[in-house]
Each structure stands twice: as C-alpha cells, then as structure tokens.
Amino acid sequence: MELRELIEQGENAAGGRKELAKLLLVHAQQITDAKSGRNGLPISACYVLAELIHEDARCVIAASELVTEKKPERRAVLLPFARHAAIIAITAGVNLLLTPAPTNANTGTPSSGPTIGIM
C-alpha cells in the first residue's frame, strides 16, 4: 500500500490533515509532502500512524521509506512489506463485498409452527 493511501486513512481517522499532524507530532506541511511523495515520514510518526489505522508498523515504515529510496537493492527489501499491506487491504475489501448482508429476523410472515384456532 502506498504512503498516500495510509495517510488518507489516518486523516479520516483523525478528522483531517492538521489533526493527524498533531497526533503524529509533525508539521502539517510534512503530511502534505509525504502524501504527495516528496518526502517520507519520520519513523516515530510511522509508528503512531500505524497504531491509529490499525496497520502493521513495518508496512507503514516500508511505505514511507519507499517514497525516497532509490537503490534497487534496498527497494527490493522494502517492497514485500508494502505489498503485504496492499494484499491485506484488498482481501478485506473483497470480504466486505462478498459477505452477505444479515437477514431481517422479523420478516412479517407467519411462523410455520402449530396453529391455534380462536373462537
């Protein structure tokens, strides 16, 4: 999963960019820069973001590091962690789509139990 997506989840959970910045103990501009791919987040902010969005901290850190890492060898080490987060998100989305909605217990139809005649 890309850092932009993780930050958007954090913004939704925190109530906005400024609120997220306060929680992560960074300036709001750092959130903007990270979201646009100009810079990553500090590792301490990655841990807080991971807790906030209920994500594995390794995945958030890897996504943040991938923003600026240029060496193919290092990117190869980080990519599996970022992909792992994406696979989990996709699986959760598919499960949501495929899980049937609960049926209404009170359907308004008479029960098939014994009938009692009232005179």
Secondary structure, 3 states (H helix, E strand, C coil): CCHHHHHHHHHHHHCCHHHHHHHHCCCHHHHHHHHHCCCCCCHHHHHHHHHHHCCCHHHHHHHHHHHHCCCHHHHHHHHHHHHHHHHHHHHHHHHHHHCCCCCCCCCCCCCCCCCCCCC
